[in-house]
């Protein structure tokens, strides 16, 4: 059963497989696609300034950046969202987690949801 088709690198697919009486959870990812707005480093390119280095800008909380339209803009720490990010998991609430026998992880991104899964008192898989 497909729990999530995923959306690329930030959120790999997740499946529940039933084989020979075992419930196997393949991957346990988190959707990290919204993390870019919480990042302390902007995702736009820096404007090259030979007289200043990046550490000078980081110390002041402002970074000169070149926008996609070629105009210079200033990135300020106030542009970030000042809140805790919302971590989205696959819809495991639709399953009885006590019925999961094995969790199989094949990628580093596929294990990011394990702390949230193991926090459930009913979870007892290997």
mmCIF file of the C-alpha atoms, coordinates in Angstrom:
data_MODEL
# 
_entry.id   MODEL 
# 
loop_
_atom_site.group_PDB 
_atom_site.id 
_atom_site.type_symbol 
_atom_site.label_atom_id 
_atom_site.label_alt_id 
_atom_site.label_comp_id 
_atom_site.label_asym_id 
_atom_site.label_entity_id 
_atom_site.label_seq_id 
_atom_site.pdbx_PDB_ins_code 
_atom_site.Cartn_x 
_atom_site.Cartn_y 
_atom_site.Cartn_z 
_atom_site.occupancy 
_atom_site.B_iso_or_equiv 
_atom_site.pdbx_formal_charge 
_atom_site.auth_seq_id 
_atom_site.auth_comp_id 
_atom_site.auth_asym_id 
_atom_site.auth_atom_id 
_atom_site.pdbx_PDB_model_num 
ATOM 1   C CA . UNK A 1 1   ? 0.000  0.000   0.000   1.00 0.00 ? 1   UNK A CA 1 
ATOM 2   C CA . UNK A 1 2   ? 1.389  3.385   -0.970  1.00 0.00 ? 2   UNK A CA 1 
ATOM 3   C CA . UNK A 1 3   ? 1.314  5.765   2.005   1.00 0.00 ? 3   UNK A CA 1 
ATOM 4   C CA . UNK A 1 4   ? 3.080  8.558   0.143   1.00 0.00 ? 4   UNK A CA 1 
ATOM 5   C CA . UNK A 1 5   ? 4.311  8.893   -3.429  1.00 0.00 ? 5   UNK A CA 1 
ATOM 6   C CA . UNK A 1 6   ? 6.824  11.426  -2.222  1.00 0.00 ? 6   UNK A CA 1 
ATOM 7   C CA . UNK A 1 7   ? 7.934  14.593  -3.915  1.00 0.00 ? 7   UNK A CA 1 
ATOM 8   C CA . UNK A 1 8   ? 11.562 14.063  -4.774  1.00 0.00 ? 8   UNK A CA 1 
ATOM 9   C CA . UNK A 1 9   ? 14.624 14.370  -2.588  1.00 0.00 ? 9   UNK A CA 1 
ATOM 10  C CA . UNK A 1 10  ? 12.962 16.213  0.306   1.00 0.00 ? 10  UNK A CA 1 
ATOM 11  C CA . UNK A 1 11  ? 10.159 13.661  0.749   1.00 0.00 ? 11  UNK A CA 1 
ATOM 12  C CA . UNK A 1 12  ? 10.898 10.124  -0.504  1.00 0.00 ? 12  UNK A CA 1 
ATOM 13  C CA . UNK A 1 13  ? 8.063  7.643   -1.131  1.00 0.00 ? 13  UNK A CA 1 
ATOM 14  C CA . UNK A 1 14  ? 6.751  5.454   1.688   1.00 0.00 ? 14  UNK A CA 1 
ATOM 15  C CA . UNK A 1 15  ? 4.998  2.089   1.407   1.00 0.00 ? 15  UNK A CA 1 
ATOM 16  C CA . UNK A 1 16  ? 3.439  -0.495  3.701   1.00 0.00 ? 16  UNK A CA 1 
ATOM 17  C CA . UNK A 1 17  ? 4.056  -4.055  2.473   1.00 0.00 ? 17  UNK A CA 1 
ATOM 18  C CA . UNK A 1 18  ? 2.339  -7.201  3.768   1.00 0.00 ? 18  UNK A CA 1 
ATOM 19  C CA . UNK A 1 19  ? 4.487  -10.316 3.130   1.00 0.00 ? 19  UNK A CA 1 
ATOM 20  C CA . UNK A 1 20  ? 3.982  -13.718 4.781   1.00 0.00 ? 20  UNK A CA 1 
ATOM 21  C CA . UNK A 1 21  ? 2.042  -12.236 7.685   1.00 0.00 ? 21  UNK A CA 1 
ATOM 22  C CA . UNK A 1 22  ? 4.552  -9.426  8.339   1.00 0.00 ? 22  UNK A CA 1 
ATOM 23  C CA . UNK A 1 23  ? 3.712  -5.735  8.052   1.00 0.00 ? 23  UNK A CA 1 
ATOM 24  C CA . UNK A 1 24  ? 6.805  -3.965  6.674   1.00 0.00 ? 24  UNK A CA 1 
ATOM 25  C CA . UNK A 1 25  ? 7.058  -0.182  6.561   1.00 0.00 ? 25  UNK A CA 1 
ATOM 26  C CA . UNK A 1 26  ? 9.393  0.868   3.741   1.00 0.00 ? 26  UNK A CA 1 
ATOM 27  C CA . UNK A 1 27  ? 10.923 4.246   4.653   1.00 0.00 ? 27  UNK A CA 1 
ATOM 28  C CA . UNK A 1 28  ? 9.692  6.676   7.304   1.00 0.00 ? 28  UNK A CA 1 
ATOM 29  C CA . UNK A 1 29  ? 10.386 10.141  5.848   1.00 0.00 ? 29  UNK A CA 1 
ATOM 30  C CA . UNK A 1 30  ? 9.513  13.695  6.835   1.00 0.00 ? 30  UNK A CA 1 
ATOM 31  C CA . UNK A 1 31  ? 8.409  16.281  4.294   1.00 0.00 ? 31  UNK A CA 1 
ATOM 32  C CA . UNK A 1 32  ? 11.197 18.869  4.467   1.00 0.00 ? 32  UNK A CA 1 
ATOM 33  C CA . UNK A 1 33  ? 10.097 20.944  1.476   1.00 0.00 ? 33  UNK A CA 1 
ATOM 34  C CA . UNK A 1 34  ? 8.934  23.829  3.693   1.00 0.00 ? 34  UNK A CA 1 
ATOM 35  C CA . UNK A 1 35  ? 12.273 24.107  5.515   1.00 0.00 ? 35  UNK A CA 1 
ATOM 36  C CA . UNK A 1 36  ? 13.706 26.629  3.038   1.00 0.00 ? 36  UNK A CA 1 
ATOM 37  C CA . UNK A 1 37  ? 11.727 29.511  4.573   1.00 0.00 ? 37  UNK A CA 1 
ATOM 38  C CA . UNK A 1 38  ? 13.157 28.666  8.005   1.00 0.00 ? 38  UNK A CA 1 
ATOM 39  C CA . UNK A 1 39  ? 16.749 28.424  6.748   1.00 0.00 ? 39  UNK A CA 1 
ATOM 40  C CA . UNK A 1 40  ? 19.245 30.975  8.076   1.00 0.00 ? 40  UNK A CA 1 
ATOM 41  C CA . UNK A 1 41  ? 20.994 30.970  4.689   1.00 0.00 ? 41  UNK A CA 1 
ATOM 42  C CA . UNK A 1 42  ? 19.046 32.333  1.708   1.00 0.00 ? 42  UNK A CA 1 
ATOM 43  C CA . UNK A 1 43  ? 18.468 30.119  -1.317  1.00 0.00 ? 43  UNK A CA 1 
ATOM 44  C CA . UNK A 1 44  ? 19.319 32.987  -3.708  1.00 0.00 ? 44  UNK A CA 1 
ATOM 45  C CA . UNK A 1 45  ? 22.866 33.667  -4.897  1.00 0.00 ? 45  UNK A CA 1 
ATOM 46  C CA . UNK A 1 46  ? 25.152 36.146  -3.149  1.00 0.00 ? 46  UNK A CA 1 
ATOM 47  C CA . UNK A 1 47  ? 26.312 39.293  -4.920  1.00 0.00 ? 47  UNK A CA 1 
ATOM 48  C CA . UNK A 1 48  ? 30.076 39.221  -5.240  1.00 0.00 ? 48  UNK A CA 1 
ATOM 49  C CA . UNK A 1 49  ? 31.727 42.104  -3.453  1.00 0.00 ? 49  UNK A CA 1 
ATOM 50  C CA . UNK A 1 50  ? 35.547 41.991  -3.464  1.00 0.00 ? 50  UNK A CA 1 
ATOM 51  C CA . UNK A 1 51  ? 35.810 44.347  -0.465  1.00 0.00 ? 51  UNK A CA 1 
ATOM 52  C CA . UNK A 1 52  ? 33.588 42.373  1.912   1.00 0.00 ? 52  UNK A CA 1 
ATOM 53  C CA . UNK A 1 53  ? 33.507 38.739  2.842   1.00 0.00 ? 53  UNK A CA 1 
ATOM 54  C CA . UNK A 1 54  ? 30.472 36.727  3.862   1.00 0.00 ? 54  UNK A CA 1 
ATOM 55  C CA . UNK A 1 55  ? 31.376 36.615  7.555   1.00 0.00 ? 55  UNK A CA 1 
ATOM 56  C CA . UNK A 1 56  ? 31.136 40.430  7.733   1.00 0.00 ? 56  UNK A CA 1 
ATOM 57  C CA . UNK A 1 57  ? 27.588 40.261  6.382   1.00 0.00 ? 57  UNK A CA 1 
ATOM 58  C CA . UNK A 1 58  ? 26.555 37.377  8.625   1.00 0.00 ? 58  UNK A CA 1 
ATOM 59  C CA . UNK A 1 59  ? 27.706 39.234  11.701  1.00 0.00 ? 59  UNK A CA 1 
ATOM 60  C CA . UNK A 1 60  ? 25.368 42.134  10.924  1.00 0.00 ? 60  UNK A CA 1 
ATOM 61  C CA . UNK A 1 61  ? 22.426 39.859  10.100  1.00 0.00 ? 61  UNK A CA 1 
ATOM 62  C CA . UNK A 1 62  ? 22.202 41.242  6.543   1.00 0.00 ? 62  UNK A CA 1 
ATOM 63  C CA . UNK A 1 63  ? 23.398 39.714  3.290   1.00 0.00 ? 63  UNK A CA 1 
ATOM 64  C CA . UNK A 1 64  ? 23.529 41.463  -0.088  1.00 0.00 ? 64  UNK A CA 1 
ATOM 65  C CA . UNK A 1 65  ? 21.982 39.131  -2.615  1.00 0.00 ? 65  UNK A CA 1 
ATOM 66  C CA . UNK A 1 66  ? 21.261 39.293  -6.295  1.00 0.00 ? 66  UNK A CA 1 
ATOM 67  C CA . UNK A 1 67  ? 17.669 38.463  -7.172  1.00 0.00 ? 67  UNK A CA 1 
ATOM 68  C CA . UNK A 1 68  ? 16.636 36.399  -10.162 1.00 0.00 ? 68  UNK A CA 1 
ATOM 69  C CA . UNK A 1 69  ? 15.774 39.572  -12.085 1.00 0.00 ? 69  UNK A CA 1 
ATOM 70  C CA . UNK A 1 70  ? 19.333 40.913  -11.681 1.00 0.00 ? 70  UNK A CA 1 
ATOM 71  C CA . UNK A 1 71  ? 18.413 43.631  -9.201  1.00 0.00 ? 71  UNK A CA 1 
ATOM 72  C CA . UNK A 1 72  ? 20.275 43.788  -5.944  1.00 0.00 ? 72  UNK A CA 1 
ATOM 73  C CA . UNK A 1 73  ? 18.287 43.088  -2.815  1.00 0.00 ? 73  UNK A CA 1 
ATOM 74  C CA . UNK A 1 74  ? 19.182 42.813  0.835   1.00 0.00 ? 74  UNK A CA 1 
ATOM 75  C CA . UNK A 1 75  ? 18.410 39.646  2.746   1.00 0.00 ? 75  UNK A CA 1 
ATOM 76  C CA . UNK A 1 76  ? 17.612 40.406  6.349   1.00 0.00 ? 76  UNK A CA 1 
ATOM 77  C CA . UNK A 1 77  ? 17.244 37.933  9.219   1.00 0.00 ? 77  UNK A CA 1 
ATOM 78  C CA . UNK A 1 78  ? 13.774 39.423  9.736   1.00 0.00 ? 78  UNK A CA 1 
ATOM 79  C CA . UNK A 1 79  ? 12.722 37.918  6.394   1.00 0.00 ? 79  UNK A CA 1 
ATOM 80  C CA . UNK A 1 80  ? 12.715 34.463  7.972   1.00 0.00 ? 80  UNK A CA 1 
ATOM 81  C CA . UNK A 1 81  ? 9.666  32.997  9.675   1.00 0.00 ? 81  UNK A CA 1 
ATOM 82  C CA . UNK A 1 82  ? 10.203 33.205  13.426  1.00 0.00 ? 82  UNK A CA 1 
ATOM 83  C CA . UNK A 1 83  ? 8.391  30.012  14.419  1.00 0.00 ? 83  UNK A CA 1 
ATOM 84  C CA . UNK A 1 84  ? 9.000  26.313  14.774  1.00 0.00 ? 84  UNK A CA 1 
ATOM 85  C CA . UNK A 1 85  ? 8.599  24.498  11.442  1.00 0.00 ? 85  UNK A CA 1 
ATOM 86  C CA . UNK A 1 86  ? 5.718  22.094  10.939  1.00 0.00 ? 86  UNK A CA 1 
ATOM 87  C CA . UNK A 1 87  ? 7.093  18.634  10.249  1.00 0.00 ? 87  UNK A CA 1 
ATOM 88  C CA . UNK A 1 88  ? 4.782  16.638  7.984   1.00 0.00 ? 88  UNK A CA 1 
ATOM 89  C CA . UNK A 1 89  ? 4.954  12.857  8.091   1.00 0.00 ? 89  UNK A CA 1 
ATOM 90  C CA . UNK A 1 90  ? 3.300  10.186  6.025   1.00 0.00 ? 90  UNK A CA 1 
ATOM 91  C CA . UNK A 1 91  ? -0.274 9.449   7.200   1.00 0.00 ? 91  UNK A CA 1 
ATOM 92  C CA . UNK A 1 92  ? 0.643  6.700   9.669   1.00 0.00 ? 92  UNK A CA 1 
ATOM 93  C CA . UNK A 1 93  ? -2.319 7.722   11.817  1.00 0.00 ? 93  UNK A CA 1 
ATOM 94  C CA . UNK A 1 94  ? -4.441 5.760   9.313   1.00 0.00 ? 94  UNK A CA 1 
ATOM 95  C CA . UNK A 1 95  ? -2.628 2.568   10.383  1.00 0.00 ? 95  UNK A CA 1 
ATOM 96  C CA . UNK A 1 96  ? -2.435 0.823   13.722  1.00 0.00 ? 96  UNK A CA 1 
ATOM 97  C CA . UNK A 1 97  ? 1.280  1.308   14.446  1.00 0.00 ? 97  UNK A CA 1 
ATOM 98  C CA . UNK A 1 98  ? 1.275  -1.668  16.804  1.00 0.00 ? 98  UNK A CA 1 
ATOM 99  C CA . UNK A 1 99  ? 0.725  -3.886  13.740  1.00 0.00 ? 99  UNK A CA 1 
ATOM 100 C CA . UNK A 1 100 ? 4.018  -2.782  12.087  1.00 0.00 ? 100 UNK A CA 1 
ATOM 101 C CA . UNK A 1 101 ? 6.551  -5.595  12.500  1.00 0.00 ? 101 UNK A CA 1 
ATOM 102 C CA . UNK A 1 102 ? 9.575  -4.224  10.610  1.00 0.00 ? 102 UNK A CA 1 
ATOM 103 C CA . UNK A 1 103 ? 10.729 -0.791  9.442   1.00 0.00 ? 103 UNK A CA 1 
ATOM 104 C CA . UNK A 1 104 ? 13.102 -0.964  6.478   1.00 0.00 ? 104 UNK A CA 1 
ATOM 105 C CA . UNK A 1 105 ? 15.151 2.162   5.748   1.00 0.00 ? 105 UNK A CA 1 
ATOM 106 C CA . UNK A 1 106 ? 17.180 2.422   2.543   1.00 0.00 ? 106 UNK A CA 1 
ATOM 107 C CA . UNK A 1 107 ? 18.083 6.131   2.390   1.00 0.00 ? 107 UNK A CA 1 
ATOM 108 C CA . UNK A 1 108 ? 19.160 8.713   4.989   1.00 0.00 ? 108 UNK A CA 1 
ATOM 109 C CA . UNK A 1 109 ? 16.095 10.847  4.187   1.00 0.00 ? 109 UNK A CA 1 
ATOM 110 C CA . UNK A 1 110 ? 13.907 7.802   4.814   1.00 0.00 ? 110 UNK A CA 1 
ATOM 111 C CA . UNK A 1 111 ? 14.762 7.686   8.522   1.00 0.00 ? 111 UNK A CA 1 
ATOM 112 C CA . UNK A 1 112 ? 13.953 11.272  9.513   1.00 0.00 ? 112 UNK A CA 1 
ATOM 113 C CA . UNK A 1 113 ? 10.448 10.346  10.681  1.00 0.00 ? 113 UNK A CA 1 
ATOM 114 C CA . UNK A 1 114 ? 11.625 7.552   13.001  1.00 0.00 ? 114 UNK A CA 1 
ATOM 115 C CA . UNK A 1 115 ? 11.766 9.734   16.158  1.00 0.00 ? 115 UNK A CA 1 
ATOM 116 C CA . UNK A 1 116 ? 8.115  10.666  15.654  1.00 0.00 ? 116 UNK A CA 1 
ATOM 117 C CA . UNK A 1 117 ? 7.116  7.059   14.946  1.00 0.00 ? 117 UNK A CA 1 
ATOM 118 C CA . UNK A 1 118 ? 8.983  5.626   17.939  1.00 0.00 ? 118 UNK A CA 1 
ATOM 119 C CA . UNK A 1 119 ? 7.430  8.264   20.192  1.00 0.00 ? 119 UNK A CA 1 
ATOM 120 C CA . UNK A 1 120 ? 4.108  6.396   19.859  1.00 0.00 ? 120 UNK A CA 1 
ATOM 121 C CA . UNK A 1 121 ? 3.759  4.051   22.855  1.00 0.00 ? 121 UNK A CA 1 
ATOM 122 C CA . UNK A 1 122 ? 2.029  1.418   20.717  1.00 0.00 ? 122 UNK A CA 1 
ATOM 123 C CA . UNK A 1 123 ? 4.997  1.122   18.322  1.00 0.00 ? 123 UNK A CA 1 
ATOM 124 C CA . UNK A 1 124 ? 7.084  -2.031  18.931  1.00 0.00 ? 124 UNK A CA 1 
ATOM 125 C CA . UNK A 1 125 ? 8.622  -2.935  15.556  1.00 0.00 ? 125 UNK A CA 1 
ATOM 126 C CA . UNK A 1 126 ? 12.204 -3.937  14.894  1.00 0.00 ? 126 UNK A CA 1 
# 
